[in-house]
Amino acid sequence: MAGGKLKLAPTKTTGIQYGALPWRLRGDEVQILLVTSRRTRRWIIPKGWPMDGLKPQDAAAREAQEEAGVFGEISARAIGQYRYAKTMRNGHQISCRVEVFPLKVALEEHDWAEMDARERRWVSVPDAIASVHESQLKALIRRFASRINSQMRRK
């Protein structure tokens, strides 16, 4: 997370982060962009700590730019949240709550800030659900895609 400041005392046991759910339509299929975490290489969504001077959704969009090299329209409203256990550099584990904001991707950069530290890949909704570990994030992706599909059917 370049430029952001961690708003978490090292002795805290909980924290909040803001995540982006980058998505696009390919034909009538919703696709989700996942990135790998730096240390464990698990598939995740771009997320990070609050940043001074940025609204939560703008912090989420910044993380998507840095971690995945994507830009687009970020929702002002979170679509949900999930929790996960984050291991800090000092070895402490904290419980993080991640508020998730959809990001409709308009531009994908070939080179981006964390391209040497992360992989990114576009996947179908079923593949995204199978790839992420957190059950609450799986459910959030499922609900979001269902909502987009419903909106498409009404058009």
CYANA upper distance limits for C-alpha pairs under 8 A (distance plus 0.5 A):
  1 MET  CA     48 GLY  CA      7.09
  1 MET  CA     49 TRP  CA      8.36
  1 MET  CA     63 GLU  CA      7.41
  1 MET  CA     66 GLU  CA      7.75
  2 ALA  CA     66 GLU  CA      8.09
  3 GLY  CA     51 MET  CA      8.19
  4 GLY  CA     49 TRP  CA      7.66
  4 GLY  CA     50 PRO  CA      7.49
  4 GLY  CA     51 MET  CA      5.05
  4 GLY  CA     52 ASP  CA      7.16
  5 LYS  CA     49 TRP  CA      7.85
  5 LYS  CA     50 PRO  CA      7.61
  5 LYS  CA     51 MET  CA      6.08
  5 LYS  CA     52 ASP  CA      7.07
  6 LEU  CA     49 TRP  CA      6.46
  6 LEU  CA     50 PRO  CA      7.39
  6 LEU  CA     51 MET  CA      7.92
  7 LYS  CA     49 TRP  CA      7.70
  7 LYS  CA     50 PRO  CA      7.28
  8 LEU  CA     12 LYS  CA      7.10
  8 LEU  CA     15 GLY  CA      7.18
 12 LYS  CA     94 ILE  CA      7.76
 13 THR  CA     93 GLN  CA      7.70
 13 THR  CA     94 ILE  CA      5.11
 13 THR  CA     95 SER  CA      6.70
 14 THR  CA     94 ILE  CA      5.67
 14 THR  CA     95 SER  CA      5.14
 14 THR  CA     96 CYS  CA      6.09
 14 THR  CA     97 ARG  CA      8.27
 15 GLY  CA     94 ILE  CA      7.48
 15 GLY  CA     95 SER  CA      6.84
 15 GLY  CA     96 CYS  CA      5.20
 15 GLY  CA     97 ARG  CA      6.81
 16 ILE  CA     49 TRP  CA      7.21
 16 ILE  CA     50 PRO  CA      7.99
 16 ILE  CA     96 CYS  CA      5.93
 16 ILE  CA     97 ARG  CA      5.35
 16 ILE  CA     98 VAL  CA      6.32
 16 ILE  CA     99 GLU  CA      8.12
 17 GLN  CA     47 LYS  CA      6.99
 17 GLN  CA     48 GLY  CA      5.65
 17 GLN  CA     49 TRP  CA      5.08
 17 GLN  CA     50 PRO  CA      6.68
 17 GLN  CA     96 CYS  CA      7.28
 17 GLN  CA     97 ARG  CA      6.68
 17 GLN  CA     98 VAL  CA      5.16
 17 GLN  CA     99 GLU  CA      6.94
 18 TYR  CA     47 LYS  CA      5.90
 18 TYR  CA     48 GLY  CA      6.10
 18 TYR  CA     49 TRP  CA      6.85
 18 TYR  CA     50 PRO  CA      7.25
 18 TYR  CA     56 PRO  CA      6.61
 18 TYR  CA     57 GLN  CA      7.65
 18 TYR  CA     59 ALA  CA      7.07
 18 TYR  CA     60 ALA  CA      5.59
 18 TYR  CA     98 VAL  CA      5.82
 18 TYR  CA     99 GLU  CA      5.48
 18 TYR  CA    100 VAL  CA      6.56
 18 TYR  CA    101 PHE  CA      8.17
 19 GLY  CA     45 ILE  CA      7.12
 19 GLY  CA     46 PRO  CA      6.08
 19 GLY  CA     47 LYS  CA      4.37
 19 GLY  CA     48 GLY  CA      7.01
 19 GLY  CA     60 ALA  CA      5.30
 19 GLY  CA     61 ALA  CA      8.36
 19 GLY  CA     63 GLU  CA      7.84
 19 GLY  CA     64 ALA  CA      8.48
 19 GLY  CA     98 VAL  CA      6.68
 19 GLY  CA     99 GLU  CA      6.48
 19 GLY  CA    100 VAL  CA      5.16
 19 GLY  CA    101 PHE  CA      6.70
 20 ALA  CA     45 ILE  CA      6.95
 20 ALA  CA     46 PRO  CA      6.12
 20 ALA  CA     47 LYS  CA      6.77
 20 ALA  CA     57 GLN  CA      8.37
 20 ALA  CA     60 ALA  CA      5.48
 20 ALA  CA     61 ALA  CA      6.63
 20 ALA  CA     63 GLU  CA      7.83
 20 ALA  CA     64 ALA  CA      6.66
 20 ALA  CA     74 ILE  CA      8.40
 20 ALA  CA    100 VAL  CA      6.09
 20 ALA  CA    101 PHE  CA      5.44
 20 ALA  CA    102 PRO  CA      6.18
 20 ALA  CA    103 LEU  CA      6.48
 21 LEU  CA     32 ILE  CA      7.64
 21 LEU  CA     33 LEU  CA      7.88
 21 LEU  CA     45 ILE  CA      6.66
 21 LEU  CA     46 PRO  CA      7.81
 21 LEU  CA    100 VAL  CA      7.04
 21 LEU  CA    101 PHE  CA      6.48
 21 LEU  CA    102 PRO  CA      5.09
 21 LEU  CA    103 LEU  CA      6.08
 22 PRO  CA     32 ILE  CA      6.36
 22 PRO  CA     33 LEU  CA      5.86
 22 PRO  CA     34 LEU  CA      8.27
 22 PRO  CA     45 ILE  CA      8.29
 22 PRO  CA     64 ALA  CA      7.95
 22 PRO  CA     70 VAL  CA      8.37
 22 PRO  CA    102 PRO  CA      6.60
 22 PRO  CA    103 LEU  CA      5.08
 22 PRO  CA    104 LYS  CA      6.44
 22 PRO  CA    105 VAL  CA      6.54
 23 TRP  CA     30 VAL  CA      7.37
 23 TRP  CA     31 GLN  CA      6.04
 23 TRP  CA     32 ILE  CA      5.06
 23 TRP  CA     33 LEU  CA      6.59
 23 TRP  CA    102 PRO  CA      7.72
 23 TRP  CA    103 LEU  CA      6.64
 23 TRP  CA    104 LYS  CA      5.68
 23 TRP  CA    105 VAL  CA      6.38
 24 ARG  CA     30 VAL  CA      6.39
 24 ARG  CA     31 GLN  CA      5.90
 24 ARG  CA     32 ILE  CA      7.27
 24 ARG  CA    104 LYS  CA      6.37
 24 ARG  CA    105 VAL  CA      6.38
 25 LEU  CA     29 GLU  CA      6.03
 25 LEU  CA     30 VAL  CA      5.25
 25 LEU  CA     31 GLN  CA      6.59
 26 ARG  CA     30 VAL  CA      7.02
 26 ARG  CA     31 GLN  CA      7.53
 28 ASP  CA    152 MET  CA      8.50
 29 GLU  CA    124 SER  CA      7.90
 30 VAL  CA    124 SER  CA      7.05
 30 VAL  CA    125 VAL  CA      7.07
 30 VAL  CA    145 ALA  CA      6.99
 30 VAL  CA    148 ILE  CA      8.19
 30 VAL  CA    149 ASN  CA      8.21
 31 GLN  CA    122 TRP  CA      6.66
 31 GLN  CA    123 VAL  CA      5.90
 31 GLN  CA    124 SER  CA      5.23
 31 GLN  CA    125 VAL  CA      6.47
 32 ILE  CA    122 TRP  CA      6.06
 32 ILE  CA    123 VAL  CA      5.92
 32 ILE  CA    124 SER  CA      6.81
 32 ILE  CA    125 VAL  CA      6.91
 32 ILE  CA    128 ALA  CA      7.06
 33 LEU  CA     45 ILE  CA      7.91
 33 LEU  CA    120 ARG  CA      7.28
 33 LEU  CA    121 ARG  CA      6.07
 33 LEU  CA    122 TRP  CA      4.92
 33 LEU  CA    123 VAL  CA      6.84
 34 LEU  CA     43 TRP  CA      6.52
 34 LEU  CA     44 ILE  CA      6.11
 34 LEU  CA     45 ILE  CA      5.75
 34 LEU  CA     46 PRO  CA      7.94
 34 LEU  CA    120 ARG  CA      6.08
 34 LEU  CA    121 ARG  CA      6.05
 34 LEU  CA    122 TRP  CA      6.97
 34 LEU  CA    123 VAL  CA      8.00
 34 LEU  CA    128 ALA  CA      7.87
 35 VAL  CA     43 TRP  CA      6.04
 35 VAL  CA     44 ILE  CA      5.97
 35 VAL  CA     45 ILE  CA      6.45
 35 VAL  CA     46 PRO  CA      7.14
 35 VAL  CA     67 GLU  CA      7.75
 35 VAL  CA     68 ALA  CA      6.98
 35 VAL  CA    118 ARG  CA      6.84
 35 VAL  CA    119 GLU  CA      5.96
 35 VAL  CA    120 ARG  CA      4.76
 35 VAL  CA    121 ARG  CA      7.07
 36 THR  CA     40 THR  CA      8.41
 36 THR  CA     41 ARG  CA      5.31
 36 THR  CA     42 ARG  CA      5.68
 36 THR  CA     43 TRP  CA      5.02
 36 THR  CA     44 ILE  CA      6.32
 36 THR  CA    118 ARG  CA      5.78
 36 THR  CA    119 GLU  CA      5.90
 36 THR  CA    120 ARG  CA      7.07
 37 SER  CA     41 ARG  CA      5.19
 37 SER  CA     42 ARG  CA      5.93
 37 SER  CA     43 TRP  CA      6.98
 37 SER  CA     44 ILE  CA      6.95
 37 SER  CA    118 ARG  CA      7.06
 38 ARG  CA    117 ALA  CA      6.31
 38 ARG  CA    118 ARG  CA      6.48
 41 ARG  CA    118 ARG  CA      8.22
 42 ARG  CA    132 VAL  CA      7.91
 43 TRP  CA    131 SER  CA      6.50
 43 TRP  CA    132 VAL  CA      5.98
 43 TRP  CA    133 HIS  CA      8.34
 44 ILE  CA    132 VAL  CA      6.38
 46 PRO  CA     60 ALA  CA      7.92
 46 PRO  CA     63 GLU  CA      6.18
 46 PRO  CA     64 ALA  CA      5.72
 46 PRO  CA     67 GLU  CA      6.48
 46 PRO  CA     68 ALA  CA      7.47
 47 LYS  CA     60 ALA  CA      6.60
 47 LYS  CA     63 GLU  CA      6.11
 47 LYS  CA     64 ALA  CA      7.75
 47 LYS  CA     98 VAL  CA      8.17
 48 GLY  CA     59 ALA  CA      8.08
 48 GLY  CA     60 ALA  CA      7.57
 48 GLY  CA     63 GLU  CA      6.77
 49 TRP  CA     59 ALA  CA      8.34
 50 PRO  CA     54 LEU  CA      8.09
 50 PRO  CA     56 PRO  CA      7.23
 50 PRO  CA     59 ALA  CA      6.86
 51 MET  CA     55 LYS  CA      8.45
 51 MET  CA     59 ALA  CA      6.61
 54 LEU  CA     58 ASP  CA      6.24
 54 LEU  CA     59 ALA  CA      6.26
 55 LYS  CA     59 ALA  CA      6.73
 56 PRO  CA     60 ALA  CA      6.80
 57 GLN  CA     61 ALA  CA      6.72
 57 GLN  CA     74 ILE  CA      7.15
 57 GLN  CA     75 SER  CA      7.35
 57 GLN  CA     76 ALA  CA      6.36
 57 GLN  CA     77 ARG  CA      7.94
 57 GLN  CA     78 ALA  CA      8.13
 57 GLN  CA    101 PHE  CA      6.67
 58 ASP  CA     62 ARG  CA      6.64
 58 ASP  CA     74 ILE  CA      8.03
 59 ALA  CA     63 GLU  CA      6.79
 60 ALA  CA     64 ALA  CA      6.90
 60 ALA  CA    100 VAL  CA      8.25
 60 ALA  CA    101 PHE  CA      7.40
 61 ALA  CA     65 GLN  CA      6.86
 61 ALA  CA     71 PHE  CA      7.84
 61 ALA  CA     74 ILE  CA      6.90
 61 ALA  CA    103 LEU  CA      7.69
 62 ARG  CA     66 GLU  CA      6.72
 63 GLU  CA     67 GLU  CA      6.20
 63 GLU  CA     68 ALA  CA      8.25
 64 ALA  CA     68 ALA  CA      5.71
 64 ALA  CA     69 GLY  CA      6.86
 64 ALA  CA     70 VAL  CA      6.36
 64 ALA  CA     71 PHE  CA      7.74
 65 GLN  CA     69 GLY  CA      4.89
 65 GLN  CA     70 VAL  CA      5.42
 65 GLN  CA     71 PHE  CA      6.52
 65 GLN  CA    112 TRP  CA      7.90
 65 GLN  CA    113 ALA  CA      8.25
 66 GLU  CA    112 TRP  CA      6.97
 66 GLU  CA    113 ALA  CA      5.57
 66 GLU  CA    114 GLU  CA      6.44
 67 GLU  CA    112 TRP  CA      8.07
 67 GLU  CA    113 ALA  CA      7.26
 67 GLU  CA    114 GLU  CA      5.77
 67 GLU  CA    115 MET  CA      7.77
 67 GLU  CA    118 ARG  CA      7.64
 68 ALA  CA    112 TRP  CA      7.51
 68 ALA  CA    114 GLU  CA      7.75
 68 ALA  CA    115 MET  CA      7.87
 68 ALA  CA    118 ARG  CA      8.41
 68 ALA  CA    119 GLU  CA      8.49
 68 ALA  CA    120 ARG  CA      6.77
 69 GLY  CA    108 GLU  CA      6.37
 69 GLY  CA    109 GLU  CA      5.66
 69 GLY  CA    110 HIS  CA      7.99
 69 GLY  CA    111 ASP  CA      7.52
 69 GLY  CA    112 TRP  CA      5.28
 69 GLY  CA    113 ALA  CA      7.57
 69 GLY  CA    114 GLU  CA      8.47
 69 GLY  CA    115 MET  CA      8.38
 70 VAL  CA    105 VAL  CA      6.89
 70 VAL  CA    106 ALA  CA      8.09
 70 VAL  CA    107 LEU  CA      6.18
 70 VAL  CA    108 GLU  CA      5.00
 70 VAL  CA    109 GLU  CA      6.65
 71 PHE  CA    103 LEU  CA      8.44
 71 PHE  CA    105 VAL  CA      6.19
 71 PHE  CA    106 ALA  CA      6.48
 71 PHE  CA    107 LEU  CA      5.66
 71 PHE  CA    108 GLU  CA      7.02
 72 GLY  CA    103 LEU  CA      6.59
 72 GLY  CA    104 LYS  CA      5.91
 72 GLY  CA    105 VAL  CA      4.85
 72 GLY  CA    106 ALA  CA      5.13
 72 GLY  CA    107 LEU  CA      6.86
 73 GLU  CA    103 LEU  CA      5.96
 73 GLU  CA    104 LYS  CA      5.64
 73 GLU  CA    105 VAL  CA      7.12
 73 GLU  CA    106 ALA  CA      7.87
 74 ILE  CA    101 PHE  CA      7.15
 74 ILE  CA    102 PRO  CA      6.40
 74 ILE  CA    103 LEU  CA      4.82
 74 ILE  CA    104 LYS  CA      6.98
 75 SER  CA    101 PHE  CA      6.26
 75 SER  CA    102 PRO  CA      6.10
 75 SER  CA    103 LEU  CA      6.89
 76 ALA  CA    101 PHE  CA      7.80
 77 ARG  CA    101 PHE  CA      6.92
 78 ALA  CA     99 GLU  CA      6.62
 78 ALA  CA    100 VAL  CA      5.71
 78 ALA  CA    101 PHE  CA      5.02
 78 ALA  CA    102 PRO  CA      7.81
 79 ILE  CA     99 GLU  CA      8.25
 79 ILE  CA    100 VAL  CA      6.41
 79 ILE  CA    101 PHE  CA      6.41
 79 ILE  CA    102 PRO  CA      7.57
 79 ILE  CA    140 LEU  CA      8.14
 79 ILE  CA    144 PHE  CA      7.95
 80 GLY  CA     99 GLU  CA      6.54
 80 GLY  CA    100 VAL  CA      6.20
 80 GLY  CA    101 PHE  CA      8.29
 80 GLY  CA    140 LEU  CA      7.10
 81 GLN  CA     97 ARG  CA      7.16
 81 GLN  CA     98 VAL  CA      5.79
 81 GLN  CA     99 GLU  CA      4.90
 81 GLN  CA    100 VAL  CA      6.13
 81 GLN  CA    136 GLN  CA      8.06
 81 GLN  CA    137 LEU  CA      8.01
 81 GLN  CA    140 LEU  CA      8.10
 82 TYR  CA     97 ARG  CA      6.27
 82 TYR  CA     98 VAL  CA      5.89
 82 TYR  CA     99 GLU  CA      7.41
 82 TYR  CA    100 VAL  CA      8.48
 82 TYR  CA    134 GLU  CA      8.15
 82 TYR  CA    136 GLN  CA      5.64
 82 TYR  CA    137 LEU  CA      6.18
 82 TYR  CA    140 LEU  CA      8.48
 83 ARG  CA     95 SER  CA      7.32
 83 ARG  CA     96 CYS  CA      5.97
 83 ARG  CA     97 ARG  CA      5.01
 83 ARG  CA     98 VAL  CA      6.61
 83 ARG  CA    134 GLU  CA      8.11
 83 ARG  CA    136 GLN  CA      7.64
 84 TYR  CA     95 SER  CA      6.41
 84 TYR  CA     96 CYS  CA      5.96
 84 TYR  CA     97 ARG  CA      7.31
 84 TYR  CA    134 GLU  CA      7.33
 85 ALA  CA     93 GLN  CA      6.81
 85 ALA  CA     94 ILE  CA      6.17
 85 ALA  CA     95 SER  CA      5.22
 85 ALA  CA     96 CYS  CA      6.60
 86 LYS  CA     93 GLN  CA      5.95
 86 LYS  CA     94 ILE  CA      5.85
 86 LYS  CA     95 SER  CA      6.80
 86 LYS  CA     96 CYS  CA      7.03
 87 THR  CA     91 GLY  CA      6.35
 87 THR  CA     92 HIS  CA      6.21
 87 THR  CA     93 GLN  CA      4.84
 87 THR  CA     94 ILE  CA      7.01
 88 MET  CA     92 HIS  CA      5.86
 88 MET  CA     93 GLN  CA      6.51
 88 MET  CA     94 ILE  CA      7.95
111 ASP  CA    115 MET  CA      7.14
114 GLU  CA    118 ARG  CA      6.62
115 MET  CA    119 GLU  CA      7.27
123 VAL  CA    127 ASP  CA      6.28
123 VAL  CA    128 ALA  CA      6.38
124 SER  CA    128 ALA  CA      6.61
125 VAL  CA    129 ILE  CA      6.65
125 VAL  CA    141 ILE  CA      7.72
125 VAL  CA    142 ARG  CA      7.59
125 VAL  CA    145 ALA  CA      7.53
126 PRO  CA    130 ALA  CA      6.69
127 ASP  CA    131 SER  CA      6.45
128 ALA  CA    132 VAL  CA      6.81
128 ALA  CA    138 LYS  CA      8.21
128 ALA  CA    141 ILE  CA      8.24
129 ILE  CA    137 LEU  CA      8.45
129 ILE  CA    138 LYS  CA      5.37
129 ILE  CA    139 ALA  CA      8.35
129 ILE  CA    141 ILE  CA      7.35
129 ILE  CA    142 ARG  CA      7.77
130 ALA  CA    138 LYS  CA      8.26
132 VAL  CA    137 LEU  CA      7.83
132 VAL  CA    138 LYS  CA      7.20
133 HIS  CA    137 LEU  CA      8.33
133 HIS  CA    138 LYS  CA      8.10
134 GLU  CA    138 LYS  CA      6.83
135 SER  CA    139 ALA  CA      6.80
136 GLN  CA    140 LEU  CA      6.65
137 LEU  CA    141 ILE  CA      6.66
138 LYS  CA    142 ARG  CA      6.77
139 ALA  CA    143 ARG  CA      6.66
140 LEU  CA    144 PHE  CA      6.58
141 ILE  CA    145 ALA  CA      6.63
142 ARG  CA    146 SER  CA      6.67
143 ARG  CA    147 ARG  CA      6.72
144 PHE  CA    148 ILE  CA      6.87
145 ALA  CA    149 ASN  CA      6.57
146 SER  CA    150 SER  CA      6.63
147 ARG  CA    151 GLN  CA      6.78
148 ILE  CA    152 MET  CA      6.74
149 ASN  CA    153 ARG  CA      6.81
150 SER  CA    154 ARG  CA      6.99
151 GLN  CA    155 LYS  CA      7.22
